[in-house]
């Protein structure tokens, strides 16, 4: 996989997504590289990390959103994902089986639930990438900060499946809470 070519193709789509989605994608890629180091399928995991939120393209108006407002549009964004992923990866001449794998990985990230090792990596990377002040400030209106962090405090422990994700989560969450609340 040519990562620079992928970036060139997908960045315009992500620039039309929610505020902060491009930076979020970069953080997810960083965590996928940490959690998936040495895996044969790392290229597909990286691809899924870059485009896992592509379905948000042209769904919400530009700018930060209220958390509840965003949740109302999540299903519509998820419906857009398969079409956009197929379109983007088709431009890069990905094989159909690889496109299907990337779509499966993204669906796991969308549902925040993993059944396989590769899905655990993308779900954990997506969750870890959110546990920083930049993510919260880029995406949400300040009145949503407490609600978002409270949700993550309740839900994230159930999501993490990789040992590294489980071990990193508590410290990252506490650091985020100290910085933002």
N, C-alpha and C positions, 0 to 999 in steps of 0.2 A: 504494500500500500504506500502511496506517495502522500504523506501527511500534509505537505504544503499544497498539493493540488486539491486535497479534500478541503482544506481551510479556504482556499480560493473559491471553491464552489459553494460551500455551506455558509460562509460568513454573511452573504447578502440575505439569506433566509433568516438567520439568527438575529440579524440587525432589525428585522421586522417582527421579532418576538417581543416578549415582555422586557421591561427594563432589567438590565443586569444578566440576561440569559447568555450573552456571549462570554462574559467573564465567568459565569457559573460553569459553562461548558469547559472552559480552560481549566478550572479547578477540578472538575470531574475527571478530565483527562489526566491531570497530575496524580490524582488518587488512584485511578485505574493503573497507571504505570507503577505505582508503589505496590498496590495489592496484587497485581497480575504479573509482576516481574518474572521473567523466564518462561512464561507460558507460550505454547505454540500458537494459540489463538489471540495473542495480545493485539494484533492489528485489528481484528474484528471488535474486540473490546474497546479499543481506542476510537474506532469509527463510531460505535454506539454511543460512547461518551460524548463525542462532539455533537452528535445529532439527536440525542435523546429527547430534547425539548423542541425539535423542529416543528412539531404540530401546532405550537403556539404562534407560528408565523401568521401575521395579519388577523389575529383573533381579538386582541385587546388594544385599546388606544395606547399610545406611547406614554411613558412615565410610570411612576410608582403606583402600586395598586393597594387597595384594601384587601386583606387576606380573604375575607368572606366573598368579596366580589370575584377574586381570582378563582375560588373553588366553584363558582357557578359556571365557569367556562371550561373547566378541566375536561369534561367529557367531550366537548366539541374539539378541543385541542387534540385529545387522544384519537379521535376519529380521523383527523387530518394526517396523523403521523405516518401510517402505512403508505399512503399515496405519495407524500413528500419524500419519504425515505427511498421508495422505489425510484422516484424521479431523480433524486440526487445521485444515488449509487449507480443507477443506469448510465448517467453521464460519465461515471468513472469505470464503466464496463465491469462492474462486479458480477460474479456468477450468481444465478438465482438462489442457489443454496446458501451463499454468504449473505445475500440480502435478507433471506428468511431468518438466518441466525441473528442478524442485527435487529430485525423487527422483534424477534423473540426476546432479545436482551432488553430492548426499549420497553416492551410491554411489562417485563419484570420490574424495571425502574418505575414505570408509571403506576404499577400496583403496589410498589414498595414491598414486594414479596419475591423471594427467590426459591427455586426448587433444585437448581443445579449450581455447581461451583462457579461457572462463568456468570450466571445470573447474580450470585452472591457478591461477586466483585463489582458489578455495575451498580447494584442496589446500595452496597456499602459506600462506594465511591460517591454516588449521588448524595447520600446522607451526610457523609463526612464533609463534602464540599460546602454544605449549607451552614456548617458550624463555625462561621467566622463573621465578624462584624461587617465586612464588605458585602457579603451576600445579603444580609438583612437590610442594610442601609440602601443598597442598590435597588432592591426589589419592592420593599414594602413601605407604606406610609408609617410614620412613627407611632401612630395610635394602634397599629397591629403588632408591634414588637413583642409585647408581653404575651399576646395570644399565640403567636407563632412559636415562641420559645417554650411556652407551656405545653403546646401540642407536641413539640419535638421531645420534650422531657418525658412525656407519657408514651409516645409512640416509637421513638427511635430504638429503645432497648429491644423491642420485639423484632425490629428490622434487621439488625446486624447479625450476620452469619459467619463472617471471616473472623479469625482470632484477632487479627490486627485491628479490624474495625471495632470489635468489642472492647479492645484494650484502649484505643484512642478516644472513643466517644466520651467517657466521663470528663476527662481533662479538657477536651475541646469545648464541651458544653459549659463547664464551669468558667472557662476563660471568656466565652461569649457572654455569659450572663454578667460577669464582672464589667465587661466593656460596654454593654449596651443598656443594661437595666439600671 
